[in-house]
């Protein structure tokens, strides 16, 4: 395998949203190099939004606070690096635990001084530490690459979702329209806050993700354990690893088992499109229910169902009756849309008709990616043995 071919394969892994399959991607030094720019952006962004400003401060005061905080953090990191006897750049070979703690502590002092509250130092430290942790999760699971890949496929997924929705929506509407006119739903919606609604929708999304991951697990075990060399070579032939098929002589050395990071990356690769479909369906159903409720449920009926004044967002007159887009209407529609999205996600991975048009295609893509990985890893090992 030439360096150019290796680069092509690794770039293809990244474009497909599985950068963890690149050998060495999850090593500590590689992750720290990728994390350093994002950590720098987080420190600057956190300073502008939180640590270097006060809500009651003037523009000039906040600009001075931002500048002072950034200078403090830069000088602090230089001094810390000199004390540890290394370059002050925010890109050492690796970050150890002391480095992470020091990075999180940089905004603590200026945040406490600017806000005039010593407890602000602890909040700034914990906030910065949380941000660094999130960055490492993003880097470790390749979420940036998966997000870019998902955006590229968004239009295809939307088109596919519309086709499936057109076939399933008439049946689903029988249930959701019935629930839309249930008084109990509106009574509950009146007591729910936006935060609670977000938690409910997050729970539904989490259940959908678990359904996909659990279903994928069996498929992934079968793919990792496949022994049909001809099938592996055929799957890899249509990938950038195709040139390695000619040098394999018909035999494929089994690739090392996937690490938990690699397996999680592959699971996200399959789960993201399915969840995007579920979200798209949920949003479409929610929009339909809001429109239906605006026409069929005037303000007086909402008031009777809730038993108290509704939390109105917009009010207007339609067909000589007062109509209101209330928070209760949005909450009821959002919950029902989320339930339909969850149902649709389950349908897409269990029903043979829908599965063949969505989930099975994603699994087939994983099969090709892992076939390419098998040849890629074997070529790297062969080159290492030759060099030794």
One Martini backbone bead per residue (centre of mass of N, CA, C, O) as a GRO file, in nm:
protein
  388
    1UNK     BB    1   0.092   0.039   0.026
    2UNK     BB    2   0.066   0.349  -0.045
    3UNK     BB    3   0.049   0.662   0.077
    4UNK     BB    4  -0.180   0.754  -0.115
    5UNK     BB    5  -0.373   0.521  -0.059
    6UNK     BB    6  -0.395   0.562   0.243
    7UNK     BB    7  -0.511   0.849   0.224
    8UNK     BB    8  -0.766   0.776   0.066
    9UNK     BB    9  -0.888   0.582   0.274
   10UNK     BB   10  -0.893   0.778   0.518
   11UNK     BB   11  -1.069   0.993   0.383
   12UNK     BB   12  -1.309   0.804   0.340
   13UNK     BB   13  -1.366   0.745   0.631
   14UNK     BB   14  -1.423   1.040   0.707
   15UNK     BB   15  -1.655   1.091   0.502
   16UNK     BB   16  -1.832   0.844   0.625
   17UNK     BB   17  -1.799   0.878   0.958
   18UNK     BB   18  -1.519   0.674   1.034
   19UNK     BB   19  -1.236   0.775   1.179
   20UNK     BB   20  -1.173   0.535   1.381
   21UNK     BB   21  -1.055   0.342   1.145
   22UNK     BB   22  -0.811   0.497   1.178
   23UNK     BB   23  -0.500   0.451   1.241
   24UNK     BB   24  -0.442   0.641   1.540
   25UNK     BB   25  -0.685   0.833   1.600
   26UNK     BB   26  -0.720   0.742   1.929
   27UNK     BB   27  -0.480   0.849   2.020
   28UNK     BB   28  -0.368   1.071   2.239
   29UNK     BB   29  -0.207   1.258   2.047
   30UNK     BB   30  -0.424   1.283   1.825
   31UNK     BB   31  -0.653   1.398   2.002
   32UNK     BB   32  -0.498   1.646   2.110
   33UNK     BB   33  -0.449   1.782   1.837
   34UNK     BB   34  -0.758   1.809   1.770
   35UNK     BB   35  -0.847   1.957   2.042
   36UNK     BB   36  -0.687   2.225   2.071
   37UNK     BB   37  -0.852   2.422   1.886
   38UNK     BB   38  -1.124   2.379   2.039
   39UNK     BB   39  -1.026   2.477   2.312
   40UNK     BB   40  -0.957   2.761   2.224
   41UNK     BB   41  -1.243   2.836   2.131
   42UNK     BB   42  -1.379   2.785   2.405
   43UNK     BB   43  -1.226   2.998   2.571
   44UNK     BB   44  -1.312   3.238   2.398
   45UNK     BB   45  -1.620   3.192   2.393
   46UNK     BB   46  -1.658   3.184   2.705
   47UNK     BB   47  -1.556   3.471   2.750
   48UNK     BB   48  -1.769   3.623   2.578
   49UNK     BB   49  -2.027   3.493   2.724
   50UNK     BB   50  -1.917   3.468   3.040
   51UNK     BB   51  -1.631   3.533   3.195
   52UNK     BB   52  -1.589   3.848   3.061
   53UNK     BB   53  -1.890   3.912   3.159
   54UNK     BB   54  -2.181   4.127   3.221
   55UNK     BB   55  -2.512   4.192   3.212
   56UNK     BB   56  -2.467   4.495   3.361
   57UNK     BB   57  -2.262   4.578   3.158
   58UNK     BB   58  -2.093   4.753   2.957
   59UNK     BB   59  -1.939   4.746   2.663
   60UNK     BB   60  -1.662   4.844   2.762
   61UNK     BB   61  -1.640   4.653   3.005
   62UNK     BB   62  -1.665   4.384   2.847
   63UNK     BB   63  -1.427   4.423   2.656
   64UNK     BB   64  -1.217   4.446   2.882
   65UNK     BB   65  -1.277   4.167   3.009
   66UNK     BB   66  -1.209   3.996   2.763
   67UNK     BB   67  -0.917   4.090   2.725
   68UNK     BB   68  -0.813   4.022   3.011
   69UNK     BB   69  -0.881   3.718   3.005
   70UNK     BB   70  -0.711   3.636   2.760
   71UNK     BB   71  -0.441   3.735   2.871
   72UNK     BB   72  -0.441   3.567   3.127
   73UNK     BB   73  -0.451   3.286   2.987
   74UNK     BB   74  -0.194   3.318   2.819
   75UNK     BB   75   0.002   3.372   3.051
   76UNK     BB   76  -0.069   3.126   3.224
   77UNK     BB   77   0.021   2.911   3.013
   78UNK     BB   78   0.313   3.000   2.985
   79UNK     BB   79   0.394   2.964   3.280
   80UNK     BB   80   0.310   2.668   3.307
   81UNK     BB   81   0.496   2.561   3.081
   82UNK     BB   82   0.766   2.659   3.201
   83UNK     BB   83   0.741   2.498   3.468
   84UNK     BB   84   0.735   2.221   3.280
   85UNK     BB   85   0.949   2.248   3.041
   86UNK     BB   86   0.789   2.382   2.783
   87UNK     BB   87   0.607   2.468   2.539
   88UNK     BB   88   0.347   2.722   2.515
   89UNK     BB   89   0.187   2.569   2.341
   90UNK     BB   90  -0.149   2.434   2.266
   91UNK     BB   91   0.046   2.163   2.145
   92UNK     BB   92   0.127   1.913   2.272
   93UNK     BB   93   0.172   1.588   2.255
   94UNK     BB   94   0.025   1.584   2.543
   95UNK     BB   95  -0.242   1.556   2.771
   96UNK     BB   96  -0.277   1.579   3.098
   97UNK     BB   97  -0.444   1.618   3.385
   98UNK     BB   98  -0.300   1.885   3.462
   99UNK     BB   99  -0.367   2.033   3.200
  100UNK     BB  100  -0.676   2.023   3.219
  101UNK     BB  101  -0.696   2.173   3.489
  102UNK     BB  102  -0.552   2.430   3.395
  103UNK     BB  103  -0.745   2.506   3.169
  104UNK     BB  104  -1.001   2.525   3.353
  105UNK     BB  105  -0.861   2.750   3.551
  106UNK     BB  106  -0.808   3.008   3.382
  107UNK     BB  107  -1.112   3.155   3.410
  108UNK     BB  108  -1.167   3.181   3.721
  109UNK     BB  109  -1.049   3.451   3.822
  110UNK     BB  110  -1.176   3.657   3.623
  111UNK     BB  111  -1.469   3.575   3.681
  112UNK     BB  112  -1.470   3.660   3.982
  113UNK     BB  113  -1.386   3.955   3.943
  114UNK     BB  114  -1.604   4.052   3.740
  115UNK     BB  115  -1.855   3.943   3.921
  116UNK     BB  116  -1.794   3.956   4.240
  117UNK     BB  117  -1.772   3.622   4.279
  118UNK     BB  118  -1.620   3.345   4.411
  119UNK     BB  119  -1.817   3.124   4.292
  120UNK     BB  120  -1.746   3.176   3.989
  121UNK     BB  121  -1.489   3.010   3.980
  122UNK     BB  122  -1.622   2.730   4.000
  123UNK     BB  123  -1.811   2.761   3.755
  124UNK     BB  124  -1.587   2.809   3.546
  125UNK     BB  125  -1.433   2.548   3.589
  126UNK     BB  126  -1.669   2.351   3.529
  127UNK     BB  127  -1.737   2.466   3.249
  128UNK     BB  128  -1.461   2.420   3.116
  129UNK     BB  129  -1.444   2.115   3.176
  130UNK     BB  130  -1.697   2.035   3.022
  131UNK     BB  131  -1.606   2.139   2.745
  132UNK     BB  132  -1.361   1.953   2.717
  133UNK     BB  133  -1.519   1.688   2.737
  134UNK     BB  134  -1.695   1.733   2.486
  135UNK     BB  135  -1.463   1.751   2.285
  136UNK     BB  136  -1.363   1.456   2.328
  137UNK     BB  137  -1.622   1.326   2.236
  138UNK     BB  138  -1.626   1.442   1.951
  139UNK     BB  139  -1.351   1.328   1.869
  140UNK     BB  140  -1.376   1.024   1.951
  141UNK     BB  141  -1.662   0.986   1.766
  142UNK     BB  142  -1.669   1.167   1.507
  143UNK     BB  143  -1.903   1.397   1.495
  144UNK     BB  144  -1.812   1.585   1.273
  145UNK     BB  145  -1.809   1.379   1.041
  146UNK     BB  146  -2.098   1.279   1.077
  147UNK     BB  147  -2.232   1.552   1.034
  148UNK     BB  148  -2.127   1.600   0.747
  149UNK     BB  149  -2.247   1.340   0.629
  150UNK     BB  150  -2.545   1.398   0.705
  151UNK     BB  151  -2.574   1.657   0.538
  152UNK     BB  152  -2.519   1.529   0.261
  153UNK     BB  153  -2.779   1.318   0.314
  154UNK     BB  154  -3.036   1.482   0.374
  155UNK     BB  155  -3.197   1.485   0.107
  156UNK     BB  156  -3.224   1.181   0.079
  157UNK     BB  157  -3.372   1.139   0.350
  158UNK     BB  158  -3.613   1.321   0.296
  159UNK     BB  159  -3.720   1.177   0.047
  160UNK     BB  160  -3.755   0.901   0.184
  161UNK     BB  161  -3.945   0.997   0.410
  162UNK     BB  162  -4.178   1.096   0.233
  163UNK     BB  163  -4.243   0.823   0.109
  164UNK     BB  164  -4.308   0.676   0.378
  165UNK     BB  165  -4.515   0.879   0.489
  166UNK     BB  166  -4.729   0.845   0.263
  167UNK     BB  167  -4.787   0.536   0.359
  168UNK     BB  168  -4.829   0.586   0.692
  169UNK     BB  169  -4.997   0.838   0.780
  170UNK     BB  170  -5.299   0.757   0.762
  171UNK     BB  171  -5.280   0.555   1.003
  172UNK     BB  172  -5.155   0.745   1.222
  173UNK     BB  173  -5.383   0.966   1.230
  174UNK     BB  174  -5.597   0.811   1.384
  175UNK     BB  175  -5.448   0.837   1.656
  176UNK     BB  176  -5.350   1.139   1.681
  177UNK     BB  177  -5.624   1.279   1.642
  178UNK     BB  178  -5.761   1.155   1.884
  179UNK     BB  179  -5.552   1.276   2.093
  180UNK     BB  180  -5.593   1.579   2.025
  181UNK     BB  181  -5.907   1.549   2.159
  182UNK     BB  182  -5.785   1.511   2.441
  183UNK     BB  183  -5.821   1.656   2.741
  184UNK     BB  184  -5.576   1.541   2.900
  185UNK     BB  185  -5.355   1.656   2.721
  186UNK     BB  186  -5.415   1.959   2.786
  187UNK     BB  187  -5.383   1.946   3.090
  188UNK     BB  188  -5.087   1.859   3.085
  189UNK     BB  189  -4.975   2.089   2.901
  190UNK     BB  190  -5.032   2.319   3.114
  191UNK     BB  191  -4.797   2.195   3.321
  192UNK     BB  192  -4.581   2.218   3.106
  193UNK     BB  193  -4.266   2.286   3.032
  194UNK     BB  194  -4.012   2.334   2.815
  195UNK     BB  195  -3.814   2.155   2.966
  196UNK     BB  196  -3.999   1.906   2.989
  197UNK     BB  197  -4.038   1.872   2.688
  198UNK     BB  198  -3.742   1.821   2.621
  199UNK     BB  199  -3.718   1.563   2.795
  200UNK     BB  200  -3.931   1.397   2.648
  201UNK     BB  201  -3.798   1.408   2.365
  202UNK     BB  202  -3.528   1.289   2.457
  203UNK     BB  203  -3.642   1.016   2.544
  204UNK     BB  204  -3.750   0.932   2.267
  205UNK     BB  205  -3.473   0.951   2.123
  206UNK     BB  206  -3.329   0.742   2.301
  207UNK     BB  207  -3.508   0.502   2.233
  208UNK     BB  208  -3.450   0.507   1.932
  209UNK     BB  209  -3.144   0.462   1.956
  210UNK     BB  210  -3.162   0.187   2.101
  211UNK     BB  211  -3.306   0.035   1.877
  212UNK     BB  212  -3.080   0.064   1.671
  213UNK     BB  213  -2.837  -0.050   1.833
  214UNK     BB  214  -2.956  -0.328   1.902
  215UNK     BB  215  -3.001  -0.414   1.607
  216UNK     BB  216  -2.701  -0.371   1.511
  217UNK     BB  217  -2.537  -0.564   1.684
  218UNK     BB  218  -2.595  -0.828   1.531
  219UNK     BB  219  -2.489  -0.730   1.258
  220UNK     BB  220  -2.196  -0.664   1.352
  221UNK     BB  221  -2.114  -0.945   1.441
  222UNK     BB  222  -2.149  -1.076   1.160
  223UNK     BB  223  -1.948  -0.895   1.008
  224UNK     BB  224  -1.691  -0.949   1.183
  225UNK     BB  225  -1.731  -1.286   1.140
  226UNK     BB  226  -1.669  -1.308   0.857
  227UNK     BB  227  -1.538  -1.574   0.603
  228UNK     BB  228  -1.591  -1.451   0.315
  229UNK     BB  229  -1.356  -1.359   0.102
  230UNK     BB  230  -1.511  -1.291  -0.157
  231UNK     BB  231  -1.708  -1.089  -0.023
  232UNK     BB  232  -1.498  -0.892   0.085
  233UNK     BB  233  -1.367  -0.826  -0.191
  234UNK     BB  234  -1.627  -0.726  -0.326
  235UNK     BB  235  -1.684  -0.493  -0.125
  236UNK     BB  236  -1.393  -0.352  -0.163
  237UNK     BB  237  -1.386  -0.288  -0.473
  238UNK     BB  238  -1.584  -0.014  -0.436
  239UNK     BB  239  -1.334   0.110  -0.299
  240UNK     BB  240  -1.032   0.259  -0.222
  241UNK     BB  241  -0.932  -0.055  -0.158
  242UNK     BB  242  -0.930  -0.201  -0.437
  243UNK     BB  243  -0.616  -0.234  -0.504
  244UNK     BB  244  -0.585  -0.461  -0.272
  245UNK     BB  245  -0.730  -0.699  -0.410
  246UNK     BB  246  -0.499  -0.781  -0.616
  247UNK     BB  247  -0.289  -0.851  -0.357
  248UNK     BB  248  -0.449  -1.088  -0.189
  249UNK     BB  249  -0.495  -1.375  -0.328
  250UNK     BB  250  -0.795  -1.442  -0.189
  251UNK     BB  251  -0.691  -1.347   0.094
  252UNK     BB  252  -0.819  -1.272   0.431
  253UNK     BB  253  -0.724  -1.114   0.704
  254UNK     BB  254  -0.842  -1.075   0.992
  255UNK     BB  255  -0.945  -0.823   1.161
  256UNK     BB  256  -0.942  -0.658   1.420
  257UNK     BB  257  -1.127  -0.591   1.658
  258UNK     BB  258  -1.334  -0.370   1.759
  259UNK     BB  259  -1.349  -0.110   1.930
  260UNK     BB  260  -1.552   0.082   2.119
  261UNK     BB  261  -1.514   0.334   1.946
  262UNK     BB  262  -1.561   0.204   1.669
  263UNK     BB  263  -1.840   0.086   1.732
  264UNK     BB  264  -1.971   0.356   1.802
  265UNK     BB  265  -1.920   0.493   1.531
  266UNK     BB  266  -2.086   0.292   1.364
  267UNK     BB  267  -2.351   0.328   1.517
  268UNK     BB  268  -2.382   0.630   1.447
  269UNK     BB  269  -2.388   0.596   1.140
  270UNK     BB  270  -2.673   0.452   1.158
  271UNK     BB  271  -2.841   0.626   1.363
  272UNK     BB  272  -2.858   0.910   1.236
  273UNK     BB  273  -3.049   0.857   0.994
  274UNK     BB  274  -3.282   0.742   1.164
  275UNK     BB  275  -3.318   0.996   1.345
  276UNK     BB  276  -3.372   1.194   1.119
  277UNK     BB  277  -3.631   1.062   1.029
  278UNK     BB  278  -3.782   1.084   1.299
  279UNK     BB  279  -3.768   1.393   1.318
  280UNK     BB  280  -3.906   1.460   1.049
  281UNK     BB  281  -4.171   1.324   1.118
  282UNK     BB  282  -4.234   1.476   1.380
  283UNK     BB  283  -4.242   1.760   1.253
  284UNK     BB  284  -4.462   1.707   1.042
  285UNK     BB  285  -4.685   1.620   1.243
  286UNK     BB  286  -4.682   1.872   1.415
  287UNK     BB  287  -4.759   2.073   1.192
  288UNK     BB  288  -5.030   1.940   1.123
  289UNK     BB  289  -5.160   1.960   1.408
  290UNK     BB  290  -5.152   2.264   1.434
  291UNK     BB  291  -5.326   2.324   1.187
  292UNK     BB  292  -5.572   2.160   1.277
  293UNK     BB  293  -5.618   2.307   1.550
  294UNK     BB  294  -5.666   2.591   1.436
  295UNK     BB  295  -5.930   2.500   1.285
  296UNK     BB  296  -6.084   2.297   1.513
  297UNK     BB  297  -5.965   2.474   1.778
  298UNK     BB  298  -6.075   2.702   1.949
  299UNK     BB  299  -6.031   2.903   2.217
  300UNK     BB  300  -6.280   2.806   2.382
  301UNK     BB  301  -6.203   2.504   2.387
  302UNK     BB  302  -5.932   2.526   2.525
  303UNK     BB  303  -6.042   2.653   2.784
  304UNK     BB  304  -6.229   2.412   2.860
  305UNK     BB  305  -6.007   2.192   2.876
  306UNK     BB  306  -5.809   2.335   3.077
  307UNK     BB  307  -5.968   2.555   3.287
  308UNK     BB  308  -5.769   2.781   3.184
  309UNK     BB  309  -5.576   3.005   3.080
  310UNK     BB  310  -5.397   3.028   2.813
  311UNK     BB  311  -5.074   3.024   2.650
  312UNK     BB  312  -5.038   3.266   2.436
  313UNK     BB  313  -4.889   3.358   2.121
  314UNK     BB  314  -5.132   3.366   1.902
  315UNK     BB  315  -5.396   3.583   1.771
  316UNK     BB  316  -5.701   3.514   1.576
  317UNK     BB  317  -5.935   3.541   1.308
  318UNK     BB  318  -6.146   3.253   1.211
  319UNK     BB  319  -6.448   3.203   1.105
  320UNK     BB  320  -6.558   3.400   1.339
  321UNK     BB  321  -6.315   3.301   1.529
  322UNK     BB  322  -6.110   3.255   1.792
  323UNK     BB  323  -5.762   3.206   1.754
  324UNK     BB  324  -5.496   3.003   1.909
  325UNK     BB  325  -5.150   2.991   1.962
  326UNK     BB  326  -5.054   2.774   2.195
  327UNK     BB  327  -4.857   2.607   2.410
  328UNK     BB  328  -5.042   2.362   2.435
  329UNK     BB  329  -5.056   2.297   2.134
  330UNK     BB  330  -4.753   2.253   2.090
  331UNK     BB  331  -4.711   2.030   2.302
  332UNK     BB  332  -4.910   1.822   2.198
  333UNK     BB  333  -4.788   1.804   1.910
  334UNK     BB  334  -4.499   1.725   1.996
  335UNK     BB  335  -4.562   1.462   2.142
  336UNK     BB  336  -4.706   1.321   1.908
  337UNK     BB  337  -4.471   1.350   1.710
  338UNK     BB  338  -4.268   1.186   1.880
  339UNK     BB  339  -4.424   0.921   1.881
  340UNK     BB  340  -4.428   0.885   1.575
  341UNK     BB  341  -4.122   0.887   1.537
  342UNK     BB  342  -4.071   0.632   1.706
  343UNK     BB  343  -4.248   0.443   1.540
  344UNK     BB  344  -4.098   0.488   1.271
  345UNK     BB  345  -3.825   0.381   1.365
  346UNK     BB  346  -3.923   0.094   1.433
  347UNK     BB  347  -4.035   0.032   1.150
  348UNK     BB  348  -3.754   0.072   0.992
  349UNK     BB  349  -3.621  -0.200   1.166
  350UNK     BB  350  -3.869  -0.432   1.134
  351UNK     BB  351  -3.988  -0.384   0.871
  352UNK     BB  352  -3.921  -0.522   0.570
  353UNK     BB  353  -3.992  -0.293   0.374
  354UNK     BB  354  -3.850  -0.049   0.522
  355UNK     BB  355  -3.573  -0.177   0.579
  356UNK     BB  356  -3.477  -0.212   0.277
  357UNK     BB  357  -3.483   0.124   0.239
  358UNK     BB  358  -3.273   0.175   0.497
  359UNK     BB  359  -3.121  -0.002   0.711
  360UNK     BB  360  -2.992  -0.205   0.509
  361UNK     BB  361  -2.822   0.009   0.363
  362UNK     BB  362  -2.646   0.082   0.605
  363UNK     BB  363  -2.534  -0.203   0.655
  364UNK     BB  364  -2.404  -0.231   0.376
  365UNK     BB  365  -2.208   0.003   0.421
  366UNK     BB  366  -2.061  -0.130   0.660
  367UNK     BB  367  -1.962  -0.377   0.508
  368UNK     BB  368  -1.774  -0.217   0.317
  369UNK     BB  369  -1.604  -0.070   0.526
  370UNK     BB  370  -1.494  -0.333   0.672
  371UNK     BB  371  -1.362  -0.449   0.423
  372UNK     BB  372  -1.163  -0.217   0.383
  373UNK     BB  373  -1.032  -0.245   0.663
  374UNK     BB  374  -0.909  -0.525   0.631
  375UNK     BB  375  -0.709  -0.442   0.404
  376UNK     BB  376  -0.579  -0.197   0.542
  377UNK     BB  377  -0.462  -0.340   0.793
  378UNK     BB  378  -0.300  -0.557   0.646
  379UNK     BB  379  -0.117  -0.356   0.491
  380UNK     BB  380   0.009  -0.225   0.739
  381UNK     BB  381   0.128  -0.486   0.859
  382UNK     BB  382   0.301  -0.565   0.613
  383UNK     BB  383   0.477  -0.309   0.617
  384UNK     BB  384   0.588  -0.351   0.903
  385UNK     BB  385   0.720  -0.627   0.848
  386UNK     BB  386   0.910  -0.526   0.623
  387UNK     BB  387   1.057  -0.307   0.794
  388UNK     BB  388   1.158  -0.528   1.013
   0.00000   0.00000   0.00000
